[in-house]
Amino acid sequence: MESFVEIVKIVLPAALVMYGMFIAIRSMISKDLVAKQLDIKAKAIEITLPARMQAFERMTLFLERISPENLLVRVNRNGMSAGELHHTVVQEIRNEFNHNVAQQVYLDKELWSMIVTAKEDLLTRINSTYQSMDTEASSIDYAKQLLSEYSASNINSIELALTSLKDELGKYYQLP
């Protein structure tokens, strides 16, 4: 029994020291792991933030370019018929969208959905305005009618999407 007590006197303090070392080493490794994870996250943000910023810029430009007041001025030519202008406007919106579709990777799903909704809403308005026009109407008549109907609408999905873009961007940068 005396030898058992002697063994316990040696083993128990050694076990306590080993347990203390285990706790200390585990704590150091845990802190190091957390620090490495934070470093990796910071580097990922540093790499993706410029790409996200560019996506915000490009989608803002897209929404500005497809707004009827900007789009009609840019694509309307003298002597165009309403049908030619309608076709050109629809094609221009689709080309602009297809050129920027990859930007969805850098945007939230809700934000991307708002941008797609703005585009689809505009195409619906463009098509319905064209269908209500006389087949012999000029491009100027069509442009006036489209702008009139667009400005009279209570819901401006392009403005909603632009506001959401700015709000989302404000999460990353302090905007005025």
C-alpha positions as CSV (number, residue, x, y, z in Angstrom):
1,M,0.0,0.0,0.0
2,E,2.9,2.3,0.8
3,S,4.3,1.9,-2.7
4,F,0.9,2.7,-4.1
5,V,0.9,6.0,-2.2
6,E,4.4,6.8,-3.4
7,I,3.4,6.1,-7.0
8,V,0.4,8.4,-6.6
9,K,2.6,11.1,-5.1
10,I,4.7,11.0,-8.3
11,V,2.0,10.4,-10.9
12,L,-0.7,12.8,-9.6
13,P,1.5,16.0,-9.8
14,A,2.9,14.8,-13.1
15,A,-0.6,14.3,-14.5
16,L,-1.7,17.7,-13.3
17,V,1.3,19.3,-14.9
18,M,0.6,17.4,-18.2
19,Y,-3.1,18.5,-18.1
20,G,-2.1,22.1,-17.5
21,M,0.3,21.9,-20.5
22,F,-2.4,20.3,-22.6
23,I,-4.8,23.2,-21.8
24,A,-2.2,25.8,-22.5
25,I,-1.1,24.3,-25.8
26,R,-4.7,23.7,-26.9
27,S,-5.5,27.4,-26.1
28,M,-2.5,28.6,-28.1
29,I,-3.4,26.4,-31.1
30,S,-7.0,27.6,-31.0
31,K,-5.9,31.3,-30.9
32,D,-3.5,30.7,-33.8
33,L,-6.2,28.9,-35.8
34,V,-8.7,31.8,-35.2
35,A,-6.0,34.3,-36.2
36,K,-5.2,32.4,-39.4
37,Q,-9.0,32.2,-40.3
38,L,-9.4,35.9,-39.8
39,D,-6.3,36.5,-41.9
40,I,-7.7,34.3,-44.7
41,K,-11.1,36.1,-44.5
42,A,-9.4,39.5,-44.6
43,K,-7.4,38.5,-47.7
44,A,-10.5,37.1,-49.4
45,I,-12.3,40.4,-48.7
46,E,-9.3,42.4,-50.0
47,I,-9.4,40.3,-53.2
48,T,-13.2,40.3,-53.8
49,L,-14.0,43.8,-52.7
50,P,-12.7,45.5,-55.9
51,A,-14.6,43.0,-58.0
52,R,-17.8,43.6,-56.0
53,M,-17.2,47.4,-56.4
54,Q,-16.9,47.0,-60.1
55,A,-20.1,44.9,-60.2
56,F,-21.9,47.7,-58.4
57,E,-20.6,50.2,-60.8
58,R,-21.4,48.2,-63.9
59,M,-25.0,47.4,-62.7
60,T,-25.5,51.1,-61.9
61,L,-24.4,52.0,-65.4
62,F,-26.6,49.2,-66.8
63,L,-29.7,50.6,-65.0
64,E,-28.9,54.1,-66.0
65,R,-28.3,53.1,-69.7
66,I,-31.6,51.2,-69.9
67,S,-33.7,54.0,-68.4
68,P,-36.1,55.2,-71.1
69,E,-35.0,58.8,-71.0
70,N,-31.3,57.8,-71.6
71,L,-32.0,54.9,-73.9
72,L,-34.3,56.6,-76.3
73,V,-32.0,59.6,-76.8
74,R,-29.1,57.3,-77.5
75,V,-30.8,54.9,-80.0
76,N,-33.4,57.0,-81.8
77,R,-32.4,58.1,-85.2
78,N,-34.2,60.5,-87.7
79,G,-36.6,58.7,-90.0
80,M,-37.0,55.6,-87.8
81,S,-40.4,54.0,-87.6
82,A,-42.0,53.1,-84.2
83,G,-41.3,49.4,-85.1
84,E,-37.7,50.0,-85.8
85,L,-37.2,52.0,-82.6
86,H,-39.0,49.3,-80.6
87,H,-36.8,46.6,-82.1
88,T,-33.6,48.6,-81.5
89,V,-34.6,49.5,-77.9
90,V,-35.5,45.9,-77.0
91,Q,-32.2,44.6,-78.6
92,E,-30.2,47.3,-76.8
93,I,-31.6,46.3,-73.4
94,R,-31.0,42.6,-74.0
95,N,-27.4,43.3,-75.2
96,E,-26.7,45.5,-72.2
97,F,-28.0,42.8,-69.9
98,N,-26.1,40.0,-71.5
99,H,-23.0,42.0,-71.3
100,N,-23.4,42.4,-67.6
101,V,-25.0,39.1,-66.6
102,A,-21.8,37.7,-65.0
103,Q,-21.9,40.5,-62.4
104,Q,-24.6,38.5,-60.5
105,V,-21.8,36.5,-59.0
106,Y,-20.8,39.5,-56.9
107,L,-24.3,40.7,-55.9
108,D,-26.8,39.5,-53.3
109,K,-29.6,37.3,-54.7
110,E,-32.3,39.9,-53.7
111,L,-30.4,42.7,-55.4
112,W,-29.8,40.7,-58.6
113,S,-33.5,39.8,-58.6
114,M,-34.5,43.5,-58.3
115,I,-32.2,44.3,-61.3
116,V,-33.7,41.5,-63.4
117,T,-37.2,42.7,-62.4
118,A,-36.4,46.2,-63.4
119,K,-35.2,45.0,-66.8
120,E,-38.3,42.7,-67.3
121,D,-40.7,45.4,-66.1
122,L,-39.2,47.9,-68.6
123,L,-39.4,45.4,-71.5
124,T,-43.0,44.7,-70.6
125,R,-43.8,48.4,-70.7
126,I,-41.9,48.9,-73.9
127,N,-43.8,46.0,-75.6
128,S,-47.2,47.1,-74.3
129,T,-46.6,50.7,-75.4
130,Y,-45.6,49.5,-78.9
131,Q,-48.7,47.2,-79.1
132,S,-50.9,50.2,-78.3
133,M,-49.4,52.3,-81.1
134,D,-50.6,52.7,-84.7
135,T,-48.5,50.6,-87.1
136,E,-47.6,53.8,-89.1
137,A,-46.4,55.8,-86.0
138,S,-43.1,57.5,-86.1
139,S,-40.2,56.8,-83.6
140,I,-40.8,60.2,-82.1
141,D,-44.5,59.4,-81.4
142,Y,-43.5,56.1,-79.9
143,A,-40.7,57.6,-77.7
144,K,-43.1,60.3,-76.5
145,Q,-45.8,57.7,-75.6
146,L,-43.3,55.5,-73.9
147,L,-41.8,58.3,-71.8
148,S,-45.3,59.6,-70.9
149,E,-46.4,56.1,-69.7
150,Y,-43.2,55.5,-67.9
151,S,-43.2,58.8,-66.0
152,A,-46.9,58.4,-65.2
153,S,-46.3,55.0,-63.5
154,N,-46.3,54.9,-59.7
155,I,-43.7,52.2,-59.6
156,N,-40.3,52.8,-61.0
157,S,-38.4,49.5,-60.7
158,I,-35.2,51.0,-62.1
159,E,-35.1,53.6,-59.4
160,L,-35.9,50.9,-56.8
161,A,-33.0,48.8,-58.0
162,L,-30.7,51.8,-58.1
163,T,-31.6,52.7,-54.5
164,S,-31.0,49.1,-53.4
165,L,-27.6,49.1,-55.2
166,K,-26.6,52.2,-53.3
167,D,-27.9,50.9,-50.0
168,E,-26.0,47.6,-50.5
169,L,-22.9,49.5,-51.5
170,G,-23.2,51.6,-48.3
171,K,-22.6,48.5,-46.3
172,Y,-19.0,48.4,-47.7
173,Y,-18.3,52.1,-48.0
174,Q,-19.5,55.2,-46.3
175,L,-21.5,57.0,-48.9
176,P,-22.6,60.6,-48.7
